[in-house]
């Protein structure tokens, strides 16, 4: 627990930020406590959406080798695979920061991305505004020029995509933001004090979050990377109280559960619990399965084999299983360093969109089936009085399964995980 003096310092340091954003005399609707924040109803659009696209893009897309955790594996863990890659391909004095100018985004076309994302059938998109490497895809005033406006593309990537998404699609625009940064000196200093000091969140993380929300109005704020620090170190509840009460997206924004050690799968607007989380049963709280088409990496990877990518059949199965248990699917792609959504990612996105054009009625705006027994009736959900069922395989007449509690007052539709409806009743 932080000392009383430190807490007073933190409150004083944050006060100017909060006072600038809170209108005088405006009563807070939600207090900066988890009990109060967790009582906020989740905006309805998120549960209705069911399917979103995650985009991992950053300086890690330049080496595009092994993982988006390239810097950590190379410099901190010194894994031989990554150390040898650098020895074989770059001069001895090459630093990770030297990848920055090579992150060109030369072929990045936000309008083209928007068209591909719309074609996927997704209802929201989440872009990595800053990953653990600390490089921001907008011109952050707090980044020491380690950002896409001052380095590399010299473009405001976040703004370009935000405008294209809102102008050309019906998707909700969201942003991922890593709370911590692997090698930021302020974070490392705070870490060495067992997080008794809070220089990093006060001078870097919180100002950037306010800047992101006020500039780009994201309707999803996808927090990640607490670096082992508790939520009170990040002042997460204070920030979320502002977000829910006074921010320009207070009525529509949704947040996840990664706001400090101990908060995951416990606090937040919806739960993610873990990467690729898919419990296989109905949860009492709204949740999301964030997963990636490349089984081994979230960022683009030049060393990926075709077998490393999930097939469209596997992706549809993930979507159906997730929605059947009350979750949303957030499916990830990783663009190249020059801003191209590679052919295999584009193909998977368009294939998903083709499937959803036929079967979307059984996905969007649906509710989980009131009899939850997936060993007997997997993948059943309802929409108003209509019942929708998706089967993973064709069943012979002798082995057709019944749907419990389905009475004559309901109409139903049964379809395969394919591009056609097989039965209406």
Phi and psi in degrees as a GROMACS rama.xvg file:
@    title "Ramachandran Plot"
@    xaxis  label "Phi"
@    yaxis  label "Psi"
@TYPE xy
-67.9253  151.103  UNK-2
-69.3517  155.293  UNK-3
-56.1693  -38.7051  UNK-4
-63.3431  -40.5866  UNK-5
-66.25  -41.344  UNK-6
-63.1084  -38.9936  UNK-7
-63.3817  -42.0607  UNK-8
-60.4235  -43.6845  UNK-9
-63.1284  -44.9802  UNK-10
-61.8497  -41.4828  UNK-11
-66.5961  -39.2472  UNK-12
-66.836  -34.4546  UNK-13
-84.6161  -20.1247  UNK-14
-55.607  -46.2956  UNK-15
-58.3087  -39.2047  UNK-16
-62.644  -47.0862  UNK-17
-69.7488  -38.3201  UNK-18
-65.7219  -33.7471  UNK-19
-66.8225  -25.0853  UNK-20
-103.355  -16.4204  UNK-21
-98.9899  118.562  UNK-22
-62.6758  143.198  UNK-23
-58.6798  135.212  UNK-24
76.1529  5.27548  UNK-25
-84.9087  114.735  UNK-26
-71.8189  141.166  UNK-27
-73.9456  133.627  UNK-28
-82.6325  -33.9078  UNK-29
-123.977  132.879  UNK-30
-79.5675  157.944  UNK-31
-78.7295  54.6452  UNK-32
-131.005  151.015  UNK-33
-63.8221  -36.1996  UNK-34
-58.2823  -44.5908  UNK-35
-73.0955  -46.763  UNK-36
-63.1461  -38.2396  UNK-37
-70.8194  -12.956  UNK-38
-83.7503  -8.41807  UNK-39
-67.4685  127.756  UNK-40
-64.6843  138.881  UNK-41
-71.208  127.5  UNK-42
-51.0659  133.964  UNK-43
-61.0137  -29.8354  UNK-44
-59.128  -31.6926  UNK-45
-68.4951  -46.1482  UNK-46
-66.0695  -33.1666  UNK-47
-71.2178  -28.2163  UNK-48
-68.6656  -46.1649  UNK-49
69.872  -31.712  UNK-50
-140.726  126.76  UNK-51
-134.792  167.104  UNK-52
-115.599  130.584  UNK-53
-98.7167  138.906  UNK-54
-127.261  113.619  UNK-55
-99.1755  112.515  UNK-56
-145.094  134.489  UNK-57
-179.923  -166.583  UNK-58
-62.8118  -26.9334  UNK-59
-60.7636  -16.7836  UNK-60
-74.5842  -9.94066  UNK-61
-77.497  -58.6416  UNK-62
-64.3535  -34.0096  UNK-63
40.7705  53.394  UNK-64
-136.858  127.037  UNK-65
78.6989  -59.4836  UNK-66
-171.954  157.97  UNK-67
-69.0989  -10.3491  UNK-68
-86.7715  23.0687  UNK-69
-50.2921  -50.1651  UNK-70
-59.2135  -44.6265  UNK-71
-65.6414  -46.0592  UNK-72
-66.4146  -34.0232  UNK-73
-76.7827  -52.361  UNK-74
-91.1413  -35.5878  UNK-75
-92.0189  -54.9031  UNK-76
-85.2316  -19.3302  UNK-77
52.5802  48.7529  UNK-78
-66.9745  133.59  UNK-79
-54.2301  -39.198  UNK-80
-56.5629  -42.0384  UNK-81
-82.4391  -38.3233  UNK-82
-61.7987  -44.8721  UNK-83
-66.4969  -36.7454  UNK-84
-58.6855  -43.4507  UNK-85
-69.1235  -40.4364  UNK-86
-61.9694  -36.7733  UNK-87
-81.6806  -18.6601  UNK-88
-123.8  -12.3558  UNK-89
-138.374  155.056  UNK-90
-65.5906  159.462  UNK-91
-59.9422  -31.3102  UNK-92
-92.3561  11.143  UNK-93
-71.2058  131.025  UNK-94
-110.184  160.186  UNK-95
-59.4775  -36.6337  UNK-96
-59.8301  -23.6088  UNK-97
-71.1556  -14.7745  UNK-98
-71.9194  -22.1254  UNK-99
-52.944  -53.6007  UNK-100
-63.3624  -21.1282  UNK-101
-82.7233  -11.6199  UNK-102
-81.2173  84.3897  UNK-103
-86.6632  -32.2082  UNK-104
53.3786  32.3113  UNK-105
-56.5531  -38.1926  UNK-106
-105.169  13.7781  UNK-107
-66.8539  121.376  UNK-108
-128.707  103.279  UNK-109
-60.736  -35.1977  UNK-110
-66.135  -39.1555  UNK-111
-65.9606  -43.3395  UNK-112
-58.1403  -45.0605  UNK-113
-59.6106  -40.2706  UNK-114
-64.868  -42.7634  UNK-115
-65.3135  -43.4335  UNK-116
-64.5823  -40.8334  UNK-117
-62.0582  -40.2103  UNK-118
-66.3604  -19.2332  UNK-119
-73.4444  -16.231  UNK-120
84.9759  0.859399  UNK-121
-68.6335  156.488  UNK-122
-112.094  -6.8103  UNK-123
-153.438  159.219  UNK-124
-134.197  142.88  UNK-125
-127.803  117.053  UNK-126
-102.9  138.949  UNK-127
-71.9247  99.5186  UNK-128
-71.9763  -29.7817  UNK-129
-158.636  123.352  UNK-130
-95.7534  -172.943  UNK-131
-64.0189  -17.997  UNK-132
-71.1445  -16.4012  UNK-133
90.9578  -8.21389  UNK-134
-75.0387  124.031  UNK-135
-97.7934  141.201  UNK-136
-86.3335  11.026  UNK-137
-132.296  170.314  UNK-138
-81.3132  66.2785  UNK-139
-57.3771  132.64  UNK-140
-73.5852  -8.50914  UNK-141
-116.096  16.388  UNK-142
-102.314  3.09959  UNK-143
55.4528  39.0681  UNK-144
67.742  9.49697  UNK-145
-86.6563  70.1829  UNK-146
-153.807  166.397  UNK-147
-73.8677  -13.6054  UNK-148
-84.8108  -38.5925  UNK-149
-91.4276  -19.3076  UNK-150
-133.454  150.035  UNK-151
66.6668  -112.359  UNK-152
-61.6686  -31.3342  UNK-153
55.701  44.9066  UNK-154
-141.616  150.981  UNK-155
-86.6312  90.9391  UNK-156
-62.3464  -43.4336  UNK-157
-59.5234  -46.2597  UNK-158
-64.0347  -44.4389  UNK-159
-60.716  -43.9019  UNK-160
-71.5269  -39.4362  UNK-161
-57.7368  -46.3453  UNK-162
-63.6949  -44.9059  UNK-163
-64.3572  -42.8334  UNK-164
-63.2552  -45.894  UNK-165
-75.0506  -27.689  UNK-166
-84.8347  -33.9606  UNK-167
-113.387  -7.77014  UNK-168
-135.667  174.731  UNK-169
-107.102  18.0321  UNK-170
-77.0427  148.273  UNK-171
-81.5978  137.741  UNK-172
-96.5831  128.406  UNK-173
-132.07  160.768  UNK-174
-131.88  134.996  UNK-175
-88.7592  142.673  UNK-176
-145.566  124.333  UNK-177
-83.168  123.218  UNK-178
-62.0965  -48.9199  UNK-179
-99.7613  169.702  UNK-180
-132.857  131.202  UNK-181
-47.7459  -49.0338  UNK-182
-121.316  18.9195  UNK-183
-69.9954  127.48  UNK-184
-59.5978  -34.8005  UNK-185
-66.32  -40.4552  UNK-186
-66.6195  -41.8941  UNK-187
-63.981  -36.2313  UNK-188
-64.3278  -46.2152  UNK-189
-62.247  -40.1543  UNK-190
-62.6685  -38.9955  UNK-191
-67.1766  -20.3435  UNK-192
-94.9739  15.0681  UNK-193
57.2683  34.2792  UNK-194
63.7519  26.4675  UNK-195
-76.0779  -28.3113  UNK-196
-94.2332  153.232  UNK-197
-133.136  39.5854  UNK-198
-64.8986  -40.43  UNK-199
-65.7897  -53.1733  UNK-200
-63.7139  -35.4614  UNK-201
-69.6458  -40.7257  UNK-202
-98.9792  -13.7942  UNK-203
-127.839  -63.5192  UNK-204
-67.5785  -50.0474  UNK-205
-65.7223  -46.2947  UNK-206
-57.5899  -37.719  UNK-207
-67.5779  -39.5338  UNK-208
-64.0737  -43.4402  UNK-209
-59.8358  -43.0188  UNK-210
-61.811  -45.8231  UNK-211
-59.3333  -49.2976  UNK-212
-65.9205  -44.455  UNK-213
-70.9781  -33.7749  UNK-214
-79.491  -42.5362  UNK-215
-116.234  -6.83132  UNK-216
48.1427  55.2205  UNK-217
-68.1387  140.411  UNK-218
-94.4927  -9.34263  UNK-219
-124.395  128.015  UNK-220
-117.312  105.086  UNK-221
-102.613  94.8121  UNK-222
-81.9328  150.448  UNK-223
-159.334  164.267  UNK-224
68.5482  76.4416  UNK-225
-87.699  -9.23324  UNK-226
62.7868  21.6643  UNK-227
82.879  2.14321  UNK-228
-89.1753  142.316  UNK-229
-72.702  165.59  UNK-230
-63.3731  -30.3032  UNK-231
-69.8942  -26.6491  UNK-232
-63.2101  -40.4934  UNK-233
-81.8579  -8.72936  UNK-234
53.6591  42.9279  UNK-235
-62.689  -42.7718  UNK-236
-67.4052  -35.2052  UNK-237
-64.9239  -43.5048  UNK-238
-65.6583  -44.3202  UNK-239
-65.7723  -33.803  UNK-240
-61.5985  -42.9488  UNK-241
-63.4496  -44.1998  UNK-242
-59.0547  -43.6565  UNK-243
-79.522  -26.0871  UNK-244
-96.6889  -42.1932  UNK-245
-127.863  -11.6361  UNK-246
-70.7659  163.476  UNK-247
-67.4417  -10.0453  UNK-248
-117.171  22.7922  UNK-249
-58.6654  -28.4708  UNK-250
-89.2617  -19.2913  UNK-251
-120.701  -16.3225  UNK-252
-69.9764  142.299  UNK-253
-119.761  148.31  UNK-254
-130.191  156.246  UNK-255
-96.3437  -156.632  UNK-256
-115.281  13.3251  UNK-257
-104.097  75.1631  UNK-258
-121.383  22.597  UNK-259
137.158  154.764  UNK-260
-55.0869  128.065  UNK-261
97.978  -10.2272  UNK-262
-92.0239  -23.3493  UNK-263
-64.1288  134.857  UNK-264
64.1122  19.4757  UNK-265
-136.898  -39.0776  UNK-266
-133.281  154.814  UNK-267
121.919  169.865  UNK-268
-64.892  -44.1255  UNK-269
-141.029  160.055  UNK-270
-100.414  141.865  UNK-271
-110.615  -30.1953  UNK-272
65.4019  -48.8737  UNK-273
-166.191  160.282  UNK-274
-62.2428  140.854  UNK-275
62.0923  31.1485  UNK-276
-73.419  122.265  UNK-277
-147.976  86.6749  UNK-278
-66.7551  -26.0117  UNK-279
82.1927  7.80631  UNK-280
-148.472  164.282  UNK-281
-71.8272  130.039  UNK-282
-102.183  149.137  UNK-283
-74.4982  -13.6916  UNK-284
-118.873  143.571  UNK-285
-57.705  138.672  UNK-286
-140.979  169.446  UNK-287
-138.822  136.989  UNK-288
-99.7437  101.363  UNK-289
-92.4095  120.916  UNK-290
-143.38  169.107  UNK-291
-129.108  143.117  UNK-292
-62.8948  -40.6351  UNK-293
-78.6391  117.869  UNK-294
-63.608  -21.8364  UNK-295
-110.688  -9.27223  UNK-296
-153.109  151.402  UNK-297
-93.9756  -32.7804  UNK-298
-86.8151  165.21  UNK-299
-62.2256  141.486  UNK-300
-135.522  113.598  UNK-301
-68.7885  -23.4602  UNK-302
-91.9413  16.0772  UNK-303
-76.7858  141.199  UNK-304
-96.061  160.342  UNK-305
-59.53  -32.2971  UNK-306
-71.4067  -12.0299  UNK-307
-79.4617  -10.3871  UNK-308
-100.011  136.019  UNK-309
-66.7165  142.483  UNK-310
-78.5441  166.503  UNK-311
-64.2809  -33.8216  UNK-312
-63.372  -41.4488  UNK-313
-67.0521  -36.2507  UNK-314
-70.2758  -42.5405  UNK-315
-62.371  -40.6072  UNK-316
-60.2257  -42.4404  UNK-317
-60.3419  -44.8928  UNK-318
-61.617  -48.6167  UNK-319
-64.6687  -46.4128  UNK-320
-63.1783  -38.2445  UNK-321
-66.8534  -49.3682  UNK-322
-65.8798  -36.0828  UNK-323
-61.128  -27.6964  UNK-324
-102.562  16.5748  UNK-325
90.5352  8.55603  UNK-326
-100.189  171.923  UNK-327
-106.918  150.259  UNK-328
-104.433  125.166  UNK-329
-112.54  103.201  UNK-330
-98.2393  125.233  UNK-331
-97.0598  143.551  UNK-332
-127.908  159.879  UNK-333
-129.399  108.763  UNK-334
-69.0118  164.567  UNK-335
-78.4637  169.642  UNK-336
-59.6821  -28.2022  UNK-337
-96.1907  9.70534  UNK-338
92.8902  19.9771  UNK-339
-98.5371  133.727  UNK-340
-83.2048  108.672  UNK-341
-60.1328  159.214  UNK-342
-57.225  -39.4218  UNK-343
-69.6878  -36.2366  UNK-344
-68.2006  -43.6056  UNK-345
-61.784  -40.9745  UNK-346
-60.6153  -45.7136  UNK-347
-63.035  -40.1978  UNK-348
-63.4976  -46.1643  UNK-349
-69.0524  -35.1572  UNK-350
-63.1469  -41.9501  UNK-351
-62.4095  -41.2897  UNK-352
-63.3501  -38.5334  UNK-353
-62.9644  -43.3134  UNK-354
-64.1499  -41.7127  UNK-355
-70.9831  -26.4559  UNK-356
-61.0167  -34.5694  UNK-357
-86.4348  -44.0577  UNK-358
-110.042  7.12351  UNK-359
-58.744  -28.2884  UNK-360
-61.6074  -25.9088  UNK-361
-88.1461  1.46723  UNK-362
-118.336  -61.7868  UNK-363
-65.779  140.264  UNK-364
55.9808  26.6536  UNK-365
-95.3752  164.912  UNK-366
-120.149  150.231  UNK-367
-64.3224  149.904  UNK-368
-67.8751  141.638  UNK-369
-70.491  -18.0626  UNK-370
-104.182  104.447  UNK-371
-99.36  92.7074  UNK-372
-144.035  86.4012  UNK-373
-70.6246  -11.9502  UNK-374
-74.352  -21.2259  UNK-375
-107.219  -45.8214  UNK-376
-129.394  71.7536  UNK-377
-69.2934  150.018  UNK-378
62.0645  48.2975  UNK-379
-114.398  132.907  UNK-380
-145.833  163.903  UNK-381
-126.71  155.96  UNK-382
-133.732  104.594  UNK-383
58.6344  -127.232  UNK-384
-90.5159  -0.124211  UNK-385
-94.8878  138.357  UNK-386
-106.881  131.936  UNK-387
-116.427  136.752  UNK-388
-135.046  135.47  UNK-389
-116.327  126.53  UNK-390
-102.755  139.735  UNK-391
-78.3986  -15.695  UNK-392
-155.288  158.136  UNK-393
-70.3741  138.889  UNK-394
-114.303  137.961  UNK-395
-71.5613  161.997  UNK-396
-59.0921  -32.5818  UNK-397
-72.8014  -20.7311  UNK-398
-120.111  24.5713  UNK-399
-69.2723  135.028  UNK-400
-92.6557  148.068  UNK-401
-93.6797  160.764  UNK-402
-109.863  111.55  UNK-403
-59.3075  145.196  UNK-404
68.7749  10.2633  UNK-405
-85.9435  114.04  UNK-406
-109.449  -179.158  UNK-407
-70.8863  -10.9001  UNK-408
-79.6538  -9.92882  UNK-409
-104.052  143.983  UNK-410
-104.131  150.356  UNK-411
-136.091  162.333  UNK-412
-138.882  133.497  UNK-413
-119.406  132.693  UNK-414
-141.612  154.187  UNK-415
-81.9209  164.804  UNK-416
-76.2231  63.135  UNK-417
-145.755  -166.577  UNK-418
-99.5894  31.5827  UNK-419
-150.254  151.77  UNK-420
-87.0056  137.58  UNK-421
-108.567  -15.1417  UNK-422
-158.885  134.984  UNK-423
-119.688  142.767  UNK-424
